[in-house]
Amino acid sequence: MTPKNIALLAGGYTGEYEVSINSARNIAAELNREKYKVYTILVTRQNWFYVADGENIAVDKNDFSLTVTGEKIRFDAAFITIHGTPGEDGKMQGYLDMLGIPYNNCGAATSAITMNKAYTKAVVKGIADLHVAGSVQVFRQQKEAVENQIQHLKLPLFIKPNNGGSSVGMSKVNAKEALPQALEKAFAEDEQVLVEEFIQGREFSIGIVKFGNEITVLPATEIISSKEFFDYEAKYTPGVSQEITPADLSSAQTNRIKSIVKEAYQMLNCKGMTRIDFILQEGTDDFYFIEINTTPGQSANSLVPQQVRAAGLKLSEFYGRLIEEALR
């Protein structure tokens, strides 16, 4: 059997570049080399390239191909593991759609909507048993009027880039005086900022994947951070947060969570592997939606690989099935 040529897209234009490189490294190590010939393609603002024998070989963007030692290589499928733009916000998906190249994750429209936290919340708001925190979407040109816009919100507040990932540019504000500095930090990452009420409770993350017609919900992870909230440092610095997989949840909680996240996955028209972050509110046990991640991290200790292993699955088979699903 001739191996399929797979373009493993990594890098991107955001502060999550290195996280993406680690994800790609782990995926490449796990994929079955008899079935797939993997070409890791690094995507930067300047160029897209594949490294062979220390040489950077540019991608021909006209047909998304490579020429290696005189041989033109075309791809059977792409495996996108770029966190943030242009791999998680629909741009790469739209480009591949125009060329007719299948890929492993959500389509262009879903990727664009889910990258925007405020728009995502508006879509999922009607799901039974799903709650969303009170929030206001602030655009850069409106930021002078932000205090009037958020009068109805209760402190403390989370200030976060509306289209960002990995908690870059995020702050928790306990007093109104700290708001201008938090807004500046978030606007450094994005043109839109979400100001959201803080929900006190236990924080979780859960992977969802669709193979064929079946949606599978992976075991949830509980995140216990030694910091005030799960920011970039807490996510990527060993020892700062504790991640418990599978999470300590009752069967009733687990069944309710599965039902909510499956419905969110379907309502957002997701494809492939996603991850939903949520809070179970202290005192009520209500499910509060935080965000959905359509290109979750895949480094060895990332949440989804932890959950795949907890489900008794092999990562090599899991990633292979994502490719087969794309090719289907």
C-alpha positions, 0 to 999 in steps of 0.5 A: 500500500502506497502511503498517503502524503499528509501535510502537517501544518504548524506554526502560525502568526501568533504567540502560540507558534512554539505550542503549535510546533510541539503539537506537530512534533507529537502528531508526527511521532505518533502517525503510522509511517507505513500509512502516512508520509508526513511533511511538516510545513511551517507557516509564518507570515513571511513564507510557508516551507518544509525543511529537508536536509537543512534546506527550507523548501517553499510551498507552491501556494498555487496548488499547495505542493512541494518540489523535493529533489526534482519530484513534485509532491501533492498532498492527499490531506492536510492535518492542521495544528496551527493554534490561532490565525491562520489555522484555527480561524477559517483562513487556512480552511478556506484556502484548502477548500478552494483547492479541494484538499481535505483536512482534519478539523472544522470547516471555514465558517465554523472555524471563523465563528468559534474563534470569536468568543462572543459570536460562539456564545450567541450561537450556543446560548439556547442549549438546555442546561448551558449557561453563559456568563454576562459579557460585553464585546468591546471594539477598539474604536469603542473602548473610550465608552467601555465603562458605560457599556459594562455598568450592568456587569458584576465584578470581578471581571475577565478581560480577554481578546475575543479571538485569542487562544491560550489565554494570551492577553487575558486579565482578571479585574477585581476593581474598576481602576484596573480596567484600563490596563487590562483593556490595553493588554487585551487590545495588544492581541486583538481588535475586539475584547470580551469583558465577562463576569467571573464565575466562581467554580471548578474548571474543566476541559473536555474533548469531543470528536466525530468519527463517521456519524458518531460523536464521542466525548472523551473523559473530562480533565479538571484544571486546578491552578495555583494562580488566580486563573488558568492563564498562559503561564499556568497552561505551559509552565510545569507545576503551576497547575494540576490537571486531573484526568479523568476528572472526579465527576458523578455519573449524573454530572458526566451524563449532563456534561456529555449531553451539553457538549454534544449539542454544542458540537452539533449546533456549531457544525463542528468536524473532527476533534474539538475541546470545550472549556467550562466551569461548574459553578460553586453552589449551583453546579450549573454548567457555564460555557467558557469557549470551544477550541477547534485546534486543541494542543497536541503536545505529549502532555496537552489535555486532549492526548491525556483524555485520549489515553484515559479513554483507553485509546492509542494516539496513533490510532486516534490521529490516523482516524482523524485523517481517514475521516478527512479523506472520507 
